[in-house]
């Protein structure tokens, strides 16, 4: 879970959630994987909002359709763009992801 969060975090810090959605990941993981990873390391608000953001794609399994994802984002749907901005604000306000992830790794049941 830590590797997933850390990888996603780097993309988000470099280009926002748009950069994350423009990326394809090895093994083509579902965006639910990212939601679960955020949640498992204690980033529950980010997990909930990310899940909501993904649900705004007007087609199932957006992780499998990079072109459709890009076309949707390029269309600038207002609710999607607004939620994406709110979510980015939450990420950017989180000052030390390394500390959060290290704390998670110190937990006895961390996976």
Phi, psi and omega per residue, in radians:
X1 nan -0.656 -3.119
X2 -1.075 -0.753 -3.123
X3 -1.116 -0.686 3.131
X4 -1.109 -0.849 -3.135
X5 -1.100 -0.805 -3.085
X6 -1.109 -0.701 3.105
X7 -1.137 -0.833 3.130
X8 -1.093 -0.732 -3.109
X9 -1.035 -0.757 3.128
X10 -1.052 -0.750 3.098
X11 -1.113 -0.778 -3.101
X12 -1.120 -0.758 3.136
X13 -1.122 -0.516 -3.114
X14 -1.498 -0.417 -3.076
X15 -2.775 0.302 3.119
X16 1.287 -3.061 3.141
X17 -1.186 -0.423 3.058
X18 -1.054 -0.724 3.122
X19 -1.120 -0.691 3.085
X20 -1.066 -0.800 -3.108
X21 -1.245 -0.393 3.082
X22 -1.399 -0.197 -3.094
X23 -1.612 2.619 3.009
X24 -1.994 2.425 -3.056
X25 -1.915 2.556 3.092
X26 -0.974 2.361 -3.139
X27 1.429 -0.054 3.080
X28 0.910 0.942 -3.099
X29 -1.180 2.568 3.059
X30 -1.138 2.654 3.061
X31 -1.144 -0.339 3.024
X32 -1.063 -0.540 3.092
X33 -1.065 -0.717 3.119
X34 -1.204 -0.723 3.099
X35 -1.032 -0.823 3.129
X36 -1.094 -0.693 -3.140
X37 -1.146 -0.817 3.102
X38 -1.017 -0.791 -3.126
X39 -1.105 -0.766 -3.051
X40 -1.148 -0.495 3.139
X41 -1.615 0.099 3.055
X42 1.699 0.139 3.112
X43 -1.660 1.043 -2.970
X44 -1.164 -0.689 3.137
X45 -1.136 -0.717 3.091
X46 -1.131 -0.724 3.123
X47 -1.046 -0.818 -3.122
X48 -1.109 -0.775 -3.121
X49 -1.227 -0.621 3.096
X50 -1.122 -0.752 3.102
X51 -1.041 -0.747 3.101
X52 -1.103 -0.745 3.135
X53 -1.063 -0.815 3.133
X54 -1.076 -0.621 -3.126
X55 -1.155 -0.284 -3.139
X56 -1.398 -0.225 3.028
X57 -1.100 2.351 -3.049
X58 -1.465 0.436 3.104
X59 -2.637 2.723 -3.127
X60 -1.312 2.685 3.054
X61 0.875 1.007 -3.082
X62 -1.063 -0.405 3.116
X63 -1.083 -0.361 -3.102
X64 -1.578 -0.119 -2.996
X65 -2.265 1.351 -3.074
X66 -1.042 -0.688 -3.121
X67 -1.163 -0.784 3.117
X68 -1.121 -0.669 3.085
X69 -1.032 -0.858 -3.098
X70 -1.105 -0.742 3.113
X71 -1.065 -0.724 3.119
X72 -1.114 -0.835 3.136
X73 -1.089 -0.738 3.140
X74 -1.105 -0.434 3.126
X75 -1.300 -0.137 3.054
X76 0.968 0.886 3.097
X77 -1.105 2.226 -2.969
X78 -1.049 -0.745 -3.115
X79 -1.168 -0.655 3.118
X80 -1.166 -0.831 -3.112
X81 -1.106 -0.727 3.135
X82 -1.122 -0.799 3.136
X83 -1.173 -0.646 3.108
X84 -1.094 -0.718 3.116
X85 -1.130 -0.744 3.100
X86 -1.065 -0.760 -3.132
X87 -1.147 -0.718 3.081
X88 -1.087 -0.687 3.090
X89 -1.040 -0.715 3.096
X90 -1.091 -0.768 3.136
X91 -1.124 -0.824 -3.087
X92 -1.178 -0.457 3.108
X93 -1.324 -0.360 3.129
X94 -1.355 1.902 -2.939
X95 -1.386 -0.417 -3.014
X96 -2.539 1.462 -3.132
X97 -1.131 -0.583 3.135
X98 -1.066 -0.717 3.120
X99 -1.121 -0.755 3.114
X100 -1.051 -0.803 -3.118
X101 -1.214 -0.665 3.083
X102 -1.121 -0.688 3.091
X103 -1.075 -0.736 3.109
X104 -1.078 -0.749 -3.114
X105 -1.173 -0.376 3.116
X106 -1.396 -0.234 -3.131
X107 -1.239 2.462 -3.099
X108 -1.024 -0.577 -3.082
X109 -1.798 0.348 -3.133
X110 -1.128 2.447 3.098
X111 -2.278 nan nan
